[in-house]
Amino acid sequence: MTAAGQLGIGRLRPPSNEQGDSANERCPLFPGAASRLHWSFDDPSAVTGAEDERLAGFRRVCDEIRARLRQWLETI
C-alpha cells in the first residue's frame, strides 16, 4: 500500500517537470476581504529512489504539513 493510500488519499499524480512553487502559482484568488496563507513544502512526488525512500519523502512532507497546521491553529 502506498503512503497516500495509508492516509486514504488515493493515487498521487506523477512527478512534474515544473520548477518553483507550483502550488503557490496555482492558488486561486478570491475577491473581497480574505486572508491568504501560503506555506511552501517540498513536492513529495519529486523524490526519487527506491520505494522506501520515496515513501519516507512523502511521510516527511506530511509530517511538516501536520506540524505547520498545528502551529497555525494555536494562533487562532
C-alpha positions, 0 to 999 in steps of 0.5 A, spaced: 500 500 500 502 506 498 503 512 503 497 516 500 493 510 500 495 509 508 492 516 509 486 514 504 488 519 499 488 515 493 493 515 487 498 521 487 499 524 480 506 523 477 512 527 478 512 534 474 517 537 470 515 544 473 520 548 477 518 553 483 512 553 487 507 550 483 502 550 488 503 557 490 502 559 482 496 555 482 492 558 488 486 561 486 484 568 488 478 570 491 475 577 491 473 581 497 476 581 504 480 574 505 486 572 508 491 568 504 496 563 507 501 560 503 506 555 506 511 552 501 513 544 502 517 540 498 513 536 492 513 529 495 512 526 488 519 529 486 523 524 490 526 519 487 529 512 489 527 506 491 520 505 494 522 506 501 525 512 500 520 515 496 515 513 501 519 516 507 519 523 502 512 523 502 511 521 510 516 527 511 512 532 507 506 530 511 509 530 517 511 538 516 504 539 513 501 536 520 506 540 524 505 547 520 497 546 521 498 545 528 502 551 529 497 555 525 491 553 529 494 555 536 494 562 533 487 562 532 
